[in-house]
Amino acid sequence: MNDKRNTVIIHTPSKRRDRNKYEIKITIKQYDGQTERVSKYGNSKAEVMEQAQVYADHVRQYASVAAAQAALRLTLGDVAQRYIARHDLAPKTLATYRHTARPEGLIGGLLPLPVSAITDERLAVWRRSIAQSGASASAQRRAVKLVVAIVTHAQLHQRLFPGVRASLLTPPRAERRSITYWEPAQAQRALAHVRTLPEGIAIEMMLVQGLRVGEVRGLEWQDIDLRSQTLRVQRQITDIRGRGTVTDPKSRRSRRTLHIPNQLRDRLLAHHAAQSAMGRGRPGDLVAATRTGRPYTRERLALILNRTASALELPRIHVHGLRHTYAAIMRRQGVGILTLSRLMGHADVRTTIDYYAHLYDDELRQAGEMTGFLLEEE
């Protein structure tokens, strides 16, 4: 925002005989030397004085009267549409934003409001209202984060919402579901069970490499070098409006190169030979795919997991529970939390700590005993 401000002079109200209304004139002296005059009308002196004061407060924040008047015509919904229409949003993020910004959604009550009506106080009232709406914490969090993003972007690029501190809105903490995972012996039994299934390779790679379901769905043969035993995560396939869509990995750190253990290399060699026999297995073909070359759906993989758990009398776990199992096994093998964070492709080590700090409780207890020798008598 430009530090220079317009000078606003509010004149004395007068009564218009021809209209039987009160008129108040406002003179705006812009910092560039130009002068503009605006009139406001109302049924009483108090009404026009209030209109003039609101308008004056608004105009002072802008570099020109034209910008102020343009802002008065805009609604938050208009600004939201411009923000969501940007081309640098990932497809899944774009779909989430559109769903969140529906008129019947949590931010629907803000959308018709003019930009000039959006204040810290108005946002605080809205924040309290959605907290009492009964919506889930995750839905509230999405709504708050979207409003903050819209207002902040408009402040930086359109000089709108002057003085509004949307960043003060505090989204609720997302609910953390209890993490369920298999013990190593249970994971081994499950892998032996799915090995003969077409979908088995996908489950094996999620368990052995810690891949996200979208990452294993988007894995192509060109991403795997069986000679050097390396695997590169370069894309993912996510479901957007019911269709599998290729997108970038979840974060910059999700792009990573992983070592393939010998046992998985042998499984991939056999899997590649089987695909080649069906006329697939080319560099751009998917590693985990149906007979027609399409990626397995998340629901299909979840169904296989549920059937496996029932057949072997194992705890039922979510598809993402395979990553939790991977993390728990890596921890038991002595892998540090920073290394684990890099292997799993978390954007920040704090994410790893947030989810898996409990796996390090024994290590914390052992560390707590390390200084006990200081109290020993000589």
N, C-alpha and C positions, 0 to 999 in steps of 0.2 A: 504494500500500500504506500502511495506517495505521502510524504510527511506534510506536504502543503495542503491546506484546507480552504474551502470556500468561506467567505464572510457572508452571513445572513442577517438581514435587517427585517424585523417584523413591524409593520406599521400599525397604527391605531385602527380598530374596526370601525366600519361605517355602515349605515343602513341604506339599502338600495330601495328607492321608492317604487321603481318599476317592477321589481321582483318580490318586494316585501320580505327580503332576506338580508342578512348581514354579509358584508364582504370584508375580507382582510387581504391586504396586499403584502407580498413578500419580495424583497429585493435581494438578489444573490449576486455578490461581487466575486467572480471567480479569480483564482490566484493568477491567471494569465492576463487579467485586466478587463475581460469582457463582463458585461452586466446583463442579467436577465431578470424579468419580473413575472411573478406567478400570483394568481388570485385564488382564494378559497372562499366557499360560500357555506352558510349555515343558518339555522333558525334563531340563533342567539349569539350574543357576544362570546359567551363562554365556549360554545361549540366551535366557532371559527378560531378562537384563540388556541384551543386544544389541537385543532387540525393544523394550524400554522406551526405550533411548537413541534409536533410529531414530524411534519415535513421538514422543518428547519434542521432538526436533529439528524434526519436521514441525509439531507443534502450536504451537510458539513463533512460527511465521511467520504464523499466522492470527489474525483478530480474535475468533474464537470456536471452541469445540470442535466445534460443529455444522458450521462451515465446513471445519474440518480433516478431520472424518470424511467429509463429502461429497466432499472432494477425494480421499480415500483410495479411495473407491468408483469414481471416474471413471478412465477410461483416456484415453490420448492420442487413441485412435480416437473416443471420445465427444466430446471437445473439437473434434476435426477436423470431425466431422459438423455440430456446431453452427456452426462457423465457415463451412463451405462452404454451409450452408443460409441464410446471410444473403441479404437481397434486394438488396443494393447491388452485387453482382458482375455485371459484364457477361456476357452469355451465353457468349461464347467463353472468357472467363476461367473461368467456372463449369465448362464442359466440360473445360478443361485441368486444373483442380484435382481434379475427380472422377477423371479418368484417372490423375493422379499419385498420388492417395490410395488406389488399389486395394490390396487385401491382398497381391497378388503384385508390387506395385510397389516402388520403392526405399525408400519409407518404411514398407512393410508390417511390417518387424521392430519398428518403434516403436509401432505402433497398439495392440497388446494391453497395453502397459506401463501400469501405474497412474501417475497424475499424480505421485505422490510419488517414483516411480523415475526421473523425468526430471531429470537433473542436468547440469551443464556437462560432467562427465567422461563421462557416458553418451552425450551428444550428440557429443562429440569422437570417441568410439569408433565411433559410427554413421557419422560423416563420413569417417573413415578407411576404413571397410568399403565404402562406396559408391564411394570413389575407386579401390578395388581390384577392383570388381565388373565392370569392363569396359564399363560404361554410358557413353554419350556425355557429353561435357562439358555439352551443353545439357540432357540429361535430369537430370544431377546438379544442375545449376543450378536447374532447376524444383523439384526435391525439396527442396533446401536452402532456397530462398526460401519455399516453402510452409510448411515446419516453423517457420521464423523468424516468418512471419506468424501462424501458429496460436498459437504460444507468446506472442508479443508482444500479440496481441489478447486472449488469455485473462488475461494479467497486468493489462492495463488495465481490462477490463470484468468479469472474474470473480474477480479476486484469486487466481488460480492460479499455479503454477510460481514460488513466491517464491524470489528469489535466483538464478534461472536467467538466464544472460546469453546468450540465443540469438543475439543480434546479433553475437556473436564468431565465429559460424560463417561461414566465407568460401566463398561459392560459386565454383566454377571459372569462369574467363573463358570465355564462349561462343565457339565456334569461328567465326572470320571466314572466310567463303568468299571466294575471289578474285573481285574485281569485274570482270565482263566487260561491255563496252558497245560500241556502234557508233560509228564516226567520223561526223562530220556528213554526208559524202557517202554513206556507207552508210545512214544513217538516211533521207536523202532518197529513195534508191532503194527502200527498204522501204516508205516511205509511199506512193510512187507505185504500188507493187505492190498494196497492200491497199486502196487508195482505192475500188476497185469492189466490194469485198467487204462484206457486211452488217456484219461485225465490225470493219470498217476504222475507223469513227468512234471506237471504244473505244481502239484502238491509237494513233490520231492524238492523242487527248486525253492519253493517258499520256505520249507522247513530247513533245508540244508544251507541256503544262501541268505535267508532272511528277506527275500524280495516281497514287496507289496504286491497285492493281487493285480493291480493295474500294470505294474512293471513286468510281471511274468506274462501277462496277456499280450503286452506289446513287444516282447523279446523276439528278435529276428536272428536267423542263423549268422548273419554278418556281424552280429554283436558278440559272437562266441568264437574264440580261438582255442581249439582243442589241443593244439600243439604246445602253446605256451600256457594252457590251462587258465585262461582269463575270460572274464565275462564283463561286458560294458553295459551299464544301464543308461540308455539314451532317450527313451520315450516311454510312455505308458498309454494304455487304452482304458478310457473311462466311459461310463454309460451316461449319455446326455440325451434326455427325452427318449429313453429306451433304445438308443442306438450307440453302438461302440464307436468311440471317436478317439483318434490318435492325438495326443497332446504332449506337451513337454513334461518332463518329470516334475514331481511335486515342488521341488525347490532346487536351487543351484547345487547344493551339496548332495542332492539325490542323484545327480550325474556322477557315477563312481565306477571304478573298476574293481572287480572282486576276483579272488583266486578260486579256481574250481578244484575241489579235492579229487583225488584219484578215483574214488568210487563213483562220484557223480560224473566224472569224465567218461568212464566206461558206460554208464547208463545213457549219456548223451550220444556217444558213438553208436550204440545199438539203436537208439531212437532215430537218429539221423539216417541210418541204413534203412530202417522201416519206412520212413517218410520218402526216401529216395526211390524205394521200390514202388511207391504209389505216384511217382512223378513229381514229388515235391522235395523240399530240403534245399531249395536254391537260396542264395544269400538274402534275398528280400522276403523269403517265406517266414511265417511265424513258427516258432519252436513248439509252443503248446497250442495246437489247433485241432479242429474237427477234421473229418475226412475231406470236407470241401475247402479246407484252408481257412475257415473263419475262427476267430478267437472264442475260447470257451467263455460263457457268461459267468458272472459272479455267482448267480443263483445255482448254476450247474455245479460249480465247485463246492458250494455250500451243501448241496444235496449229497454229493459224494462223501463229504466229511461227516455229515449226520448219519449216513448209512454205515460208514466205517465205524463210527463210535458205537452205534447200536449193535453191529455184528460182533465187535470185540469187547463190548461192555466197558467202554472208555467214557470219560467225561465229555459231554458235548462242548465243542468250542466253536467260536465264530471263525470265519476264514482268516480274519486278522489275528486270531489266536495262534496261527502258525508262526507269525512273526514274534509274538510273545514267547512262544516255546523256543524259538531260535535264540532270543535274548537270554532266556533263563539257562539254556544249555551253554551258551558262550560264557556266561558269568561263572558257571560251575567249572568251566575249563580255565578260569583265572584271567579272563579278558577284562581289562580295565574299562571304565565307563567312557573315557574319551575315545578309545579304539572302537568300542561298541557303537558309539554315536556315529563314527565315520563309516563303519560297516553297514549300518542300517540306513544311512543317508538322511539323517535328521538335519534340519536346517540349523539347529542350535543344540549344543550339548545340554542346555537346560531342559529341552524336550525329553531327552534320554533320562536325565535325572528325575524329572517329574513322573515319568512312567515306571522307571526301573530302579529307583534308589533303594527300594525295599530289598532288592536282591543283594545289596551290599551290607546288610545289617550285621552279618557275622564278621565281616572284615572290620566294621566300625568297632565292634566289641573287642576284637583282637587288638586293634590299634589302641583302644583305651587302656589295655593292660601293659602296653609297652613302656610306660614311664613308671610303673609300679616299683621297679628295682630301686628307684631313688629313695624310697622309704625303708629299704632294708638296712638293718644295723650291721656295721662292719665287725 
